[in-house]
Amino acid sequence: EVQTKGSDGLVTSAVSSAADYLGWSNKKVSKFYLVIWDEEQGRCKIKHLKHAPSHPSQIIEFSQNSNRFISVTNSTELHVFGLNPKNTVYSHHEEVGYSISKIKPSKCGRYFASVSSDSTINIYSMSTFKVISQLASHTSKVVSIDFAPKVTNVVITYSNSEIVIFDFIKQMHTEWSRSFQDFRCQDLLKSHQIEVTNLTATFVRDNRLIVSSYNGMCVVRLEHIPEQGETEPRSRKRIKTSEEAQYQFCEENFKIASQYTSILAIVHISEEEVLLVERPWEEIRKELPPSLTREKYGT
């Protein structure tokens, strides 16, 4: 068990996908640990990484393969740290000149994205630490961003429930993004009583998305579904936008589950399975310590 001392409070924490590293930060210090599992005793030991950064961080994220972690300090300073087999750390530091609100590493470990306070998105190469693509600022806040496992697409959801897929190598929005809005997918979700505010979208695989809200989710297929009576796949030639909207976005592309009331988290176990955690916030609130209050403006 790792405990923080003092009354500074925990600002952020993260565990690597393989549960072999963990990190946390309060207002004064960051600490990172190597986790060593003893399967026979069912316990683990932790080893403090002394060469890891100690400055306080607002964001900590581990890459999918656990060989790097990214931290944000002073809201505008980006640090990328590499972990080699001996657990020594090397780093890249950059003052980006804007306030960072989110960091998301890619599943392949080759890229990561940063989101600024004005919803500008920068895609970085993990090897060169250079910006290779940028999405301009948006009028709505970025709620979530996720990388496709193999292709160079990211899916972005905004607070106005807009969902787009962006190819960051070609630097263009896909036809899917425009068709998605044309099909009025929000209306389809509403018809199943799924709340469409603050939707999040994540890739299960390159041609599957999970779009979720607090009370429901749906799996969206990003491929053509043949018409009734059509036996052969459509030609590999580019489909016109009107056809794409017609064939890609029919209700058969959506598998909707709306029997939930309070989804806390959805974790991908495999391409075919997800772990869904459901618990009402009211139950969680009862277990939390009393909220801290302070006087403001002399009142």
C-alpha positions in Angstrom: 0.0 0.0 0.0 1.3 3.5 -0.9 0.2 6.4 1.2 0.8 10.1 0.8 1.7 12.2 3.8 0.5 15.7 4.7 -2.6 17.6 3.8 -1.8 18.6 0.3 -4.2 16.1 -1.3 -3.8 13.8 -4.3 -3.8 15.7 -7.6 -3.5 12.9 -10.0 -2.5 9.2 -10.2 -2.0 6.5 -12.9 -1.3 2.8 -13.2 0.3 1.3 -16.3 -1.8 -1.1 -18.4 0.2 -4.1 -17.3 0.1 -2.9 -13.6 3.9 -2.9 -13.5 4.3 0.9 -12.8 2.3 3.4 -10.8 2.7 7.1 -10.2 1.0 9.8 -8.2 1.4 13.5 -7.5 0.1 15.9 -4.8 0.6 19.7 -4.8 4.3 19.4 -3.7 5.8 16.2 -5.1 5.4 13.3 -7.7 6.5 9.8 -7.0 6.8 6.8 -9.3 7.2 3.1 -8.5 8.0 -0.2 -10.1 5.5 -2.8 -9.0 6.9 -6.4 -8.5 4.2 -9.1 -8.3 4.6 -12.2 -6.2 2.0 -14.6 -7.7 2.6 -17.4 -5.2 1.8 -15.2 -2.2 -0.7 -13.0 -4.1 1.1 -9.8 -3.1 3.2 -7.2 -4.6 6.2 -5.1 -3.7 7.0 -1.6 -4.8 10.3 0.0 -5.6 10.6 3.7 -5.7 12.1 5.0 -8.9 14.6 7.5 -7.5 15.6 8.9 -10.9 12.0 9.7 -11.9 10.8 13.3 -11.7 9.8 14.6 -8.3 8.2 17.9 -9.4 4.4 18.0 -8.9 2.3 17.1 -11.9 -1.2 17.9 -13.0 -1.5 14.9 -15.4 0.3 11.5 -15.5 -0.3 9.0 -18.3 1.6 5.7 -19.1 2.1 4.4 -22.6 0.3 1.1 -23.5 3.5 -0.9 -23.4 4.7 0.8 -20.1 8.1 1.9 -21.6 7.2 5.6 -21.3 5.2 7.9 -19.1 4.1 11.5 -19.7 3.5 14.1 -17.2 2.4 17.8 -17.3 3.8 20.3 -14.8 2.8 24.0 -14.3 0.0 23.3 -16.8 2.2 24.2 -19.8 5.3 22.0 -19.4 5.3 18.6 -21.1 7.7 15.8 -19.9 8.2 12.4 -21.6 10.1 9.8 -19.6 11.4 6.5 -20.8 11.9 3.4 -18.7 14.5 0.9 -19.8 14.8 -2.6 -18.3 17.1 -1.3 -15.5 14.4 1.2 -14.6 16.6 4.2 -15.2 14.8 7.2 -16.6 15.6 9.5 -19.5 13.4 12.5 -20.4 12.3 15.0 -22.9 11.1 18.4 -21.6 9.2 21.0 -23.6 7.5 24.3 -22.7 4.5 24.1 -25.0 3.2 27.6 -24.4 -0.4 26.7 -23.8 -2.4 25.1 -20.9 -2.7 21.3 -21.3 -6.0 19.8 -20.1 -5.6 16.2 -21.4 -2.9 13.7 -22.5 -3.7 10.5 -24.4 -1.0 8.0 -25.5 -1.8 5.8 -28.6 -2.4 2.1 -28.2 0.6 1.3 -30.5 3.0 3.4 -28.4 4.2 5.5 -31.3 2.1 8.7 -30.7 0.4 10.7 -28.0 -2.0 13.6 -28.1 -2.3 16.7 -26.0 -5.4 18.8 -25.6 -5.2 22.5 -24.8 -7.7 24.5 -22.8 -9.1 25.9 -26.0 -9.6 22.4 -27.4 -6.7 22.5 -29.8 -5.3 19.0 -30.3 -1.7 18.3 -31.0 -0.5 14.8 -32.1 3.1 14.1 -31.2 5.5 11.4 -32.4 6.7 9.5 -29.3 10.2 9.0 -30.9 11.0 12.5 -32.1 8.7 14.5 -29.7 7.7 16.6 -32.6 4.1 17.7 -33.4 3.1 15.8 -36.6 -0.5 17.0 -36.8 -2.9 19.5 -35.3 -6.6 20.0 -35.0 -7.6 23.6 -34.7 -9.4 24.9 -31.6 -13.1 24.1 -31.2 -16.0 26.0 -29.8 -16.8 23.1 -27.5 -14.7 21.4 -24.9 -13.0 18.1 -25.7 -14.6 15.3 -23.6 -12.5 12.4 -24.8 -9.9 11.4 -27.4 -8.8 7.9 -28.4 -6.4 6.3 -30.9 -7.4 3.5 -33.2 -5.2 0.4 -32.5 -3.5 0.1 -36.0 -4.6 2.8 -38.4 -3.8 6.5 -38.0 -7.2 7.7 -36.8 -8.3 9.4 -33.6 -11.9 9.7 -32.5 -12.8 12.9 -30.6 -15.9 13.7 -28.7 -16.9 17.3 -27.8 -19.2 18.6 -25.1 -21.8 19.4 -27.7 -22.0 15.6 -28.4 -20.2 16.0 -31.7 -18.1 13.0 -32.6 -15.4 13.1 -35.3 -12.8 10.7 -36.7 -9.6 12.4 -37.8 -6.8 10.9 -39.8 -3.7 12.6 -38.3 -1.3 11.5 -41.1 -3.5 12.6 -44.0 -4.6 15.5 -41.7 -8.3 15.3 -42.7 -11.6 14.4 -41.3 -12.9 11.1 -42.6 -16.1 10.8 -44.5 -17.5 8.9 -41.5 -17.5 12.1 -39.4 -19.7 14.0 -41.8 -22.0 11.0 -42.4 -22.3 10.4 -38.6 -23.8 13.9 -38.1 -26.0 13.6 -41.2 -27.6 10.4 -39.9 -28.7 12.1 -36.7 -27.2 9.4 -34.5 -28.1 11.5 -31.4 -31.8 11.0 -32.2 -31.2 7.2 -32.4 -29.6 7.2 -29.0 -32.4 9.4 -27.5 -35.0 7.0 -28.9 -33.4 4.3 -26.6 -33.5 6.8 -23.6 -29.7 7.2 -23.7 -28.5 10.6 -22.5 -26.4 12.3 -25.3 -24.7 15.0 -23.2 -21.0 14.4 -22.7 -20.8 11.3 -24.8 -17.4 9.5 -25.0 -16.2 7.3 -27.9 -13.3 4.8 -27.8 -12.0 2.4 -30.4 -12.4 -1.3 -29.7 -10.7 -2.1 -33.0 -10.1 -0.1 -36.2 -13.6 -0.6 -37.4 -15.5 -0.6 -34.1 -16.4 2.2 -31.7 -18.0 2.2 -28.3 -20.0 5.3 -27.8 -21.2 5.6 -24.2 -23.0 7.9 -21.8 -23.7 7.5 -18.1 -26.8 5.4 -18.7 -26.1 3.4 -21.9 -23.7 2.4 -24.6 -23.6 1.3 -28.2 -21.2 -0.5 -30.4 -20.9 1.3 -33.8 -19.7 -0.6 -36.8 -17.7 1.5 -39.2 -18.0 -0.8 -42.2 -20.5 -1.3 -45.0 -23.5 -3.6 -44.3 -24.8 -5.2 -47.5 -28.4 -4.5 -48.6 -30.9 -7.3 -48.4 -30.2 -9.7 -51.2 -26.7 -8.4 -51.8 -24.3 -11.4 -51.6 -20.9 -9.9 -52.5 -19.0 -7.1 -50.8 -19.2 -3.8 -52.4 -16.5 -2.8 -54.8 -13.3 -1.5 -53.3 -13.8 1.7 -55.2 -14.5 4.8 -53.2 -18.2 5.0 -52.2 -19.8 8.3 -52.8 -20.7 10.4 -49.8 -24.4 10.0 -50.3 -24.1 6.2 -50.5 -21.7 6.1 -47.6 -24.3 8.0 -45.5 -27.0 5.6 -46.7 -25.2 2.3 -46.2 -22.8 3.0 -43.3 -25.4 4.6 -41.1 -28.4 2.3 -40.8 -29.6 1.0 -37.5 -27.9 -2.4 -38.2 -24.6 -0.6 -37.5 -25.6 0.1 -33.9 -25.8 -2.5 -31.1 -27.4 -0.5 -28.2 -27.5 -1.5 -24.5 -29.6 0.9 -22.5 -30.5 -1.0 -19.4 -28.0 0.9 -17.2 -28.5 3.8 -14.8 -25.0 4.9 -13.7 -22.0 3.7 -15.7 -18.7 4.5 -13.9 -16.2 2.9 -16.3 -15.9 0.8 -19.4 -12.7 -1.2 -19.8 -11.8 -3.1 -23.0 -10.8 -6.7 -22.2 -10.6 -7.9 -25.8 -12.0 -7.1 -29.2 -15.2 -8.9 -28.3 -15.5 -8.2 -24.6 -15.7 -5.2 -22.3 -15.9 -4.8 -18.5 -18.6 -2.4 -17.5 -18.7 -1.0 -13.9 -22.0 0.4 -12.8 -22.7 2.0 -9.5 -24.9 5.0 -8.6 -23.0 8.2 -7.7 -25.3 8.6 -4.7 -23.9 5.4 -3.1 -20.4 6.6 -3.7 -21.2 10.0 -2.2 -22.3 8.4 1.0 -18.9 6.7 1.4 -16.8 9.8 0.8 -15.5 11.9 3.7 -17.3 15.2 4.5 -16.5 17.9 1.9 -14.0 20.6 2.7 -15.4 24.1 3.0 -13.6 27.4 3.1 -14.7 31.0 3.5 -14.8 33.0 0.3 -14.9 36.7 -0.2 -15.2 37.2 3.6 -18.5 35.3 3.8 
